[in-house]
């Protein structure tokens, strides 16, 4: 399968505006009332394209957790590139693999993309849309869970959707367009599996935790 447009807003997505509260907490942004939460980081990359974990930039006697801002880190003179407004391909692949075991609808998933991105493929623009926190109009695409990492601009290594949800609503993945990470909500079993994965960097979050302001406030 591949990402494709849809004509009607699916019920599980149509509920989002009424369920989302007025604050940018993790629980309001991912408002399905799930049991557990995590923040999954996009790796940084050096000039040679090698991935670098956030924790490698932590200042001495400090540590990275789900509240860490990029400006908290001890980058110094190191030249690094941040991946913002997308899910890094390797992270997307791992999330898709882990999430698949925790939904009854892995072939019926929805992916939300901010309408303002340049370079959106023409075949994807004529699709249903909705407005979610913090006042962003997003386009709704559909596909198999494995399609979540597919670039919507048609470029190899291009942007992919930051908001994922299956038709049964049992988990959610999301962040705003400035995000260098994504938040995940779901069962404790799912979040434990994400935190234990050795090929992504993830930290436990809570519903009351504020989404890091630098990832949504322009």
C-alpha positions as CSV (number, residue, x, y, z in Angstrom):
1,X,0.0,0.0,0.0
2,X,0.9,3.7,0.0
3,X,-0.3,6.9,1.5
4,X,-3.5,8.0,-0.2
5,X,-6.1,10.8,0.2
6,X,-9.6,10.2,1.7
7,X,-12.9,12.0,1.2
8,X,-14.4,12.0,4.7
9,X,-12.9,12.6,8.1
10,X,-12.8,9.2,9.9
11,X,-14.6,9.1,13.3
12,X,-11.4,8.5,15.3
13,X,-9.9,11.7,13.8
14,X,-13.1,13.7,13.9
15,X,-13.2,13.3,17.7
16,X,-9.8,15.0,18.2
17,X,-10.9,18.7,18.3
18,X,-13.6,18.0,20.9
19,X,-11.3,15.8,23.0
20,X,-8.3,18.0,23.0
21,X,-8.2,20.5,25.8
22,X,-7.0,24.0,25.7
23,X,-3.4,23.4,26.9
24,X,-0.4,21.9,25.2
25,X,0.0,19.1,27.7
26,X,0.8,15.7,26.4
27,X,-2.6,14.4,27.6
28,X,-4.5,17.2,25.9
29,X,-2.6,16.9,22.7
30,X,-2.9,13.1,22.5
31,X,-6.4,13.0,24.1
32,X,-7.5,9.4,23.9
33,X,-7.1,8.8,27.7
34,X,-4.4,6.2,27.2
35,X,-2.6,4.7,30.2
36,X,1.0,5.6,29.4
37,X,3.1,8.0,27.4
38,X,6.6,8.4,25.9
39,X,8.7,11.0,24.1
40,X,10.7,9.6,21.2
41,X,13.6,11.7,19.9
42,X,14.8,12.2,16.3
43,X,18.6,11.7,16.4
44,X,20.9,14.6,15.5
45,X,23.3,14.1,12.7
46,X,26.9,15.2,12.2
47,X,28.3,16.6,9.0
48,X,28.9,13.0,7.8
49,X,25.3,12.0,8.4
50,X,26.1,9.9,11.4
51,X,23.2,9.8,14.0
52,X,23.8,11.2,17.4
53,X,21.6,10.6,20.5
54,X,20.5,13.5,22.5
55,X,22.0,12.1,25.7
56,X,25.5,12.4,24.2
57,X,25.1,16.2,24.4
58,X,24.0,16.3,28.1
59,X,26.2,18.4,30.2
60,X,28.2,16.8,33.0
61,X,26.0,15.8,36.0
62,X,22.8,16.3,34.0
63,X,20.6,13.9,32.0
64,X,18.1,13.9,29.2
65,X,14.5,13.1,29.9
66,X,11.1,13.8,28.4
67,X,11.2,17.5,29.4
68,X,14.6,18.2,27.8
69,X,14.8,21.2,25.4
70,X,17.5,21.4,22.7
71,X,18.7,24.6,24.4
72,X,19.3,22.6,27.6
73,X,22.0,20.6,25.9
74,X,25.7,21.2,25.8
75,X,26.3,21.4,22.1
76,X,29.2,23.7,22.2
77,X,31.2,24.0,19.0
78,X,29.9,20.7,17.6
79,X,28.2,21.1,14.2
80,X,25.0,19.0,14.2
81,X,21.8,18.9,12.1
82,X,18.4,18.6,13.8
83,X,15.6,16.7,12.1
84,X,12.5,18.9,12.6
85,X,8.9,18.6,11.4
86,X,9.1,14.9,10.5
87,X,9.9,11.5,12.0
88,X,13.4,10.4,11.1
89,X,13.2,7.3,8.8
90,X,14.9,4.9,11.2
91,X,12.7,6.1,14.1
92,X,9.6,5.8,11.9
93,X,10.5,2.2,10.9
94,X,11.0,1.1,14.5
95,X,7.8,2.8,15.7
96,X,5.8,1.1,12.9
97,X,7.2,-2.3,13.9
98,X,6.4,-1.8,17.6
99,X,3.0,-0.2,17.1
100,X,1.8,-2.9,14.8
101,X,1.6,-5.4,17.5
102,X,-0.7,-3.1,19.6
103,X,-3.6,-2.4,17.2
104,X,-6.3,-4.5,15.6
105,X,-6.2,-2.2,12.5
106,X,-2.6,-2.0,11.3
107,X,-3.8,-1.7,7.7
108,X,-6.2,1.1,8.4
109,X,-4.2,4.0,9.9
110,X,-4.4,7.8,9.5
111,X,-1.6,10.3,9.1
112,X,-2.0,14.0,9.7
113,X,0.2,16.6,7.8
114,X,0.2,20.3,8.2
115,X,-1.4,21.9,5.2
116,X,1.3,24.6,4.9
117,X,4.2,22.4,3.9
118,X,5.6,23.3,0.5
119,X,6.3,20.4,-1.9
120,X,3.3,18.3,-0.9
121,X,2.6,15.7,-3.6
122,X,-0.2,16.8,-5.9
123,X,-1.9,13.4,-5.5
124,X,-2.2,13.9,-1.7
125,X,-3.5,17.5,-1.5
126,X,-7.2,16.8,-2.4
127,X,-8.1,15.1,0.9
128,X,-10.1,15.6,4.0
129,X,-8.8,18.0,6.6
130,X,-9.3,19.0,10.2
131,X,-8.0,21.6,12.7
132,X,-6.1,20.4,15.8
133,X,-4.0,22.0,18.6
134,X,-2.5,24.5,18.5
135,X,-4.9,25.8,15.8
136,X,-3.2,23.9,12.9
137,X,-5.2,22.8,9.9
138,X,-3.9,19.4,8.9
139,X,-4.6,17.1,5.9
140,X,-5.7,13.5,6.6
141,X,-4.0,10.8,4.7
142,X,-4.6,7.0,5.0
143,X,-2.6,3.9,4.6
144,X,-1.0,0.9,6.2
145,X,0.9,1.5,9.4
146,X,4.1,0.8,7.4
147,X,3.3,3.8,5.2
148,X,3.8,6.2,8.1
149,X,7.4,6.9,7.2
150,X,6.6,7.5,3.5
151,X,7.7,11.1,2.5
152,X,4.6,13.1,1.5
153,X,6.8,15.3,-0.7
154,X,7.9,12.4,-2.8
155,X,11.6,13.0,-2.1
156,X,13.9,10.3,-0.8
157,X,14.5,11.2,2.9
158,X,11.8,13.9,2.7
159,X,9.3,14.8,5.3
160,X,6.9,12.2,6.7
161,X,3.7,12.7,8.8
162,X,4.2,13.4,12.5
163,X,0.7,12.4,13.6
164,X,-0.3,8.7,13.3
165,X,-3.4,7.0,14.6
166,X,-5.1,3.6,13.8
167,X,-8.8,3.3,13.2
168,X,-9.3,1.6,16.6
169,X,-7.7,4.6,18.4
170,X,-5.7,2.4,20.8
171,X,-2.5,4.5,20.4
172,X,-1.5,7.8,19.0
173,X,1.8,9.4,17.8
174,X,2.1,13.1,17.4
175,X,3.9,16.4,17.7
176,X,3.6,19.9,16.1
177,X,5.4,21.1,13.0
178,X,8.5,22.4,14.9
179,X,9.0,19.0,16.7
180,X,12.4,17.3,16.8
181,X,10.6,14.5,18.6
182,X,7.2,12.8,18.8
183,X,5.0,11.8,21.7
184,X,3.4,8.4,21.9
185,X,0.4,7.4,24.0
186,X,-1.0,3.9,24.4
187,X,-1.0,0.9,26.8
188,X,1.7,0.4,29.4
189,X,2.8,-2.7,27.4
190,X,3.3,-0.6,24.3
191,X,5.2,2.2,26.1
192,X,7.4,-0.3,27.9
193,X,8.3,-1.9,24.5
194,X,9.2,1.6,23.1
195,X,11.3,2.5,26.1
196,X,13.1,-0.9,25.9
197,X,13.9,-0.6,22.2
198,X,17.7,-0.3,21.6
199,X,17.5,1.4,18.2
200,X,15.5,4.5,19.3
201,X,16.0,7.1,22.0
202,X,12.8,7.4,24.2
203,X,11.9,8.7,27.6
204,X,8.8,8.2,29.7
205,X,6.3,11.1,29.7
206,X,3.1,11.8,31.6
207,X,-0.3,13.2,30.6
208,X,0.2,16.4,32.7
209,X,3.6,17.1,31.2
210,X,3.9,20.2,28.9
211,X,4.9,19.5,25.4
212,X,8.3,21.2,25.0
213,X,7.5,24.8,23.9
214,X,10.3,25.0,21.4
215,X,8.6,22.2,19.5
216,X,5.3,24.0,18.9
217,X,5.6,27.7,19.7
218,X,7.0,29.8,16.8
